[in-house]
Amino acid sequence: MPYENCTGRQCVVVGCSNNQRDLYRRKNTRSAEHGEKKEDCICLTLFKFHCLPLNAERRREWLGVINRNDFNPASKAVVRNMDTH
């Protein structure tokens, strides 16, 4: 199973603990209500990760919203989609 020994990428927003392992597990379990794989089921909206922009101005805007002191994220840092955060 992927991500068995690690979590993969994790959201960089303070208080968010969502990571790739959680997303993988959610996608590959079945909905208790409908019996379908959750990625195919209408009863659960899975979250998505978005990479921080590489464009310097947009990246500054995103970092301003994330609001973490002295935070210098890696180029592959991700944020979980905000509408379901």
Buried (B, 14 or more C-beta within 10 A) or exposed (E): EEBEEEEBBBBBBEEEEBBBBBBBEBEEEEBEEEEEEBEEBEEBEEBEBEEBEEEEEEBEEBBEEBEEEEEEBEEEBBBBBEEEE
